[in-house]
Amino acid sequence: MQTTPITVDGLTKQFGRIRAVEDLTFDVAPGKITGFLGPNGAGKTTTLRMLLGLVRPTAGAALIGGQPYLSLPHPRRTVGAVLEATGAHPGRRARDHLRILAQVTGVPDGRVTDVLDQLGLTEAAGQRVGGYSHGMRQRLGLAGALLGDPPVLLLDEPANGLDPAGMAWLRGLLRDLADEGRTILVSSHMLSEVAQTVDQVVIINEGRLRFAGPLEGLGDLEASFLRLTDAADHR
């Protein structure tokens, strides 16, 4: 597995009079799961969208392996991203949805079978997505992200709405992927959802960096998270 770090350097995004992200700098190392944390509206999704070339930075750089996403020769095979559970049409069967994504990604149809098995969706592959539970939709989104066997994964709130069994499954999957040397950035607005999953944390609030380092560096996790984000609504 090629090692591909993420570098965010002085990243800033201004939407009119609103500064969504301000002078944000941090690194995400291969082989680790990094939690990207902050309350809703902190700038996490905007940052992820800049990493994916969906939003142009006002200043600074968001780099994948030293390059902007749009400069990567095979972006979908370098970065797997889930910004929502799945964009699949509810009337489409899961296997057909992944076959379309495989064509766009430029990978053989056999990868569809591989990721369905990896994500535990083989038996449900012929079902229409509209009949999927929330947890199954999360799995389908991850299956699509993994089609290109990418060294980098960007996941926006992947644990949102999962039950305890789903959380345990997600932790195991992400740990296995990180152990293969992948660079994994997982955003969440709840530290408690990812505390058992991540190795490193990057905490932002109001678009600014509040902390970046190992999870152990936070000490009393919840108290430190609340202090760093000034998130009164999490109390």
Secondary structure in CASP SS format (residue, H / E / C, confidence):
PFRMAT SS
TARGET T0000
AUTHOR 0000-0000-0000
METHOD secondary structure of the structure
MODEL  1
M C 1.00
Q C 1.00
T C 1.00
T C 1.00
P C 1.00
I E 1.00
T E 1.00
V E 1.00
D E 1.00
G E 1.00
L E 1.00
T E 1.00
K E 1.00
Q E 1.00
F E 1.00
G C 1.00
R C 1.00
I E 1.00
R E 1.00
A E 1.00
V E 1.00
E E 1.00
D E 1.00
L E 1.00
T E 1.00
F E 1.00
D E 1.00
V E 1.00
A C 1.00
P C 1.00
G C 1.00
K C 1.00
I E 1.00
T E 1.00
G E 1.00
F E 1.00
L E 1.00
G C 1.00
P C 1.00
N C 1.00
G C 1.00
A C 1.00
G C 1.00
K H 1.00
T H 1.00
T H 1.00
T H 1.00
L H 1.00
R H 1.00
M H 1.00
L H 1.00
L C 1.00
G C 1.00
L C 1.00
V C 1.00
R C 1.00
P C 1.00
T C 1.00
A E 1.00
G E 1.00
A E 1.00
A E 1.00
L E 1.00
I E 1.00
G C 1.00
G C 1.00
Q E 1.00
P C 1.00
Y H 1.00
L H 1.00
S H 1.00
L C 1.00
P C 1.00
H C 1.00
P H 1.00
R H 1.00
R H 1.00
T H 1.00
V E 1.00
G E 1.00
A E 1.00
V E 1.00
L C 1.00
E C 1.00
A C 1.00
T C 1.00
G C 1.00
A C 1.00
H C 1.00
P C 1.00
G C 1.00
R C 1.00
R E 1.00
A H 1.00
R H 1.00
D H 1.00
H H 1.00
L H 1.00
R H 1.00
I H 1.00
L H 1.00
A H 1.00
Q H 1.00
V H 1.00
T H 1.00
G C 1.00
V C 1.00
P C 1.00
D C 1.00
G H 1.00
R H 1.00
V H 1.00
T H 1.00
D H 1.00
V H 1.00
L H 1.00
D H 1.00
Q H 1.00
L C 1.00
G C 1.00
L C 1.00
T H 1.00
E H 1.00
A H 1.00
A C 1.00
G C 1.00
Q C 1.00
R E 1.00
V H 1.00
G H 1.00
G H 1.00
Y C 1.00
S C 1.00
H H 1.00
G H 1.00
M H 1.00
R H 1.00
Q H 1.00
R H 1.00
L H 1.00
G H 1.00
L H 1.00
A H 1.00
G H 1.00
A H 1.00
L H 1.00
L C 1.00
G C 1.00
D C 1.00
P C 1.00
P C 1.00
V E 1.00
L E 1.00
L E 1.00
L E 1.00
D E 1.00
E C 1.00
P C 1.00
A C 1.00
N C 1.00
G C 1.00
L C 1.00
D C 1.00
P H 1.00
A H 1.00
G H 1.00
M H 1.00
A H 1.00
W H 1.00
L H 1.00
R H 1.00
G H 1.00
L H 1.00
L H 1.00
R H 1.00
D H 1.00
L H 1.00
A H 1.00
D H 1.00
E C 1.00
G C 1.00
R C 1.00
T E 1.00
I E 1.00
L E 1.00
V E 1.00
S E 1.00
S E 1.00
H C 1.00
M C 1.00
L H 1.00
S H 1.00
E H 1.00
V H 1.00
A C 1.00
Q C 1.00
T C 1.00
V C 1.00
D C 1.00
Q E 1.00
V E 1.00
V E 1.00
I E 1.00
I E 1.00
N E 1.00
E C 1.00
G C 1.00
R E 1.00
L E 1.00
R E 1.00
F E 1.00
A E 1.00
G E 1.00
P E 1.00
L H 1.00
E H 1.00
G H 1.00
L H 1.00
G C 1.00
D C 1.00
L H 1.00
E H 1.00
A H 1.00
S H 1.00
F H 1.00
L H 1.00
R H 1.00
L H 1.00
T H 1.00
D C 1.00
A C 1.00
A H 1.00
D H 1.00
H H 1.00
R C 1.00
END
